Amino acid sequence: MPIDEPALDAAVRDYLERELRIATADVGPDTRLVTSGLIDSVALVRLATILEERFAIVVPDRDIVVDNFDTLRLIRAYVARQAGR
């Protein structure tokens, strides 16, 4: 099933703004979230949980890594892969 990318972006931005108090006006598809220090490992785990709930996917602990979650573009690709399983 295809992922609704605008809804995915909105979910990530909402989390960043509401729970982490991060302004997202300048967060683009390739903005580094983890490697830039915008979010830490605890926030990353919470984001994965939100995506599981919102998009009915499973995110194994081993997948909660920078390669899957450092940018919106990487998050979109990861969620799409998981949704296709």
C-alpha positions as CSV (number, residue, x, y, z in Angstrom):
1,M,0.0,0.0,0.0
2,P,1.4,3.4,-0.9
3,I,2.2,5.8,1.9
4,D,0.6,9.2,2.0
5,E,3.8,11.3,2.0
6,P,2.1,14.5,3.0
7,A,0.5,12.8,6.0
8,L,3.9,11.2,6.9
9,D,5.7,14.5,6.7
10,A,2.9,16.1,8.8
11,A,3.2,13.4,11.4
12,V,7.0,13.8,11.7
13,R,6.7,17.6,11.8
14,D,3.9,17.5,14.3
15,Y,6.0,15.3,16.6
16,L,9.1,17.6,16.2
17,E,7.0,20.7,17.0
18,R,4.7,19.5,19.7
19,E,6.8,17.1,21.7
20,L,10.3,18.4,21.0
21,R,9.6,22.1,20.5
22,I,11.6,22.2,17.3
23,A,10.6,24.7,14.6
24,T,10.1,22.9,11.4
25,A,9.9,25.7,8.9
26,D,13.4,25.1,7.8
27,V,13.2,21.3,7.9
28,G,13.3,20.0,4.4
29,P,13.4,16.5,2.9
30,D,17.2,16.2,3.4
31,T,17.6,18.1,6.7
32,R,19.7,15.9,9.0
33,L,17.6,15.2,12.1
34,V,19.8,12.9,14.1
35,T,23.4,13.6,12.9
36,S,22.8,17.3,13.3
37,G,21.7,16.8,16.9
38,L,18.1,18.0,16.3
39,I,16.8,14.8,17.8
40,D,18.5,12.3,20.1
41,S,18.2,8.5,20.4
42,V,15.3,8.7,22.9
43,A,13.3,11.0,20.5
44,L,14.1,8.7,17.6
45,V,12.6,5.7,19.4
46,R,9.5,7.7,20.2
47,L,9.2,8.8,16.6
48,A,9.4,5.2,15.4
49,T,6.6,4.3,17.8
50,I,4.5,7.1,16.5
51,L,5.1,6.0,12.9
52,E,4.1,2.4,13.9
53,E,0.9,3.6,15.3
54,R,0.0,6.1,12.6
55,F,0.9,4.0,9.6
56,A,0.3,0.5,10.8
57,I,3.9,-0.7,10.3
58,V,6.3,-2.6,12.5
59,V,9.7,-1.0,13.2
60,P,12.1,-3.6,14.7
61,D,14.6,-2.1,17.2
62,R,17.4,-3.0,14.8
63,D,15.9,-0.7,12.2
64,I,16.0,2.4,14.5
65,V,19.2,3.7,13.0
66,V,20.4,6.8,11.3
67,D,20.4,5.1,7.9
68,N,16.6,4.9,8.1
69,F,15.6,8.0,10.2
70,D,18.1,10.8,9.6
71,T,16.0,12.8,7.1
72,L,12.4,13.0,6.0
73,R,13.4,11.5,2.7
74,L,14.9,8.5,4.5
75,I,11.9,8.2,6.8
76,R,9.5,8.2,3.8
77,A,11.5,5.5,2.1
78,Y,11.7,3.3,5.2
79,V,8.0,3.6,6.0
80,A,7.1,2.8,2.4
81,R,9.3,-0.3,2.6
82,Q,7.8,-1.4,5.8
83,A,4.2,-0.8,4.6
84,G,4.9,-2.9,1.5
85,R,5.7,-6.0,3.7
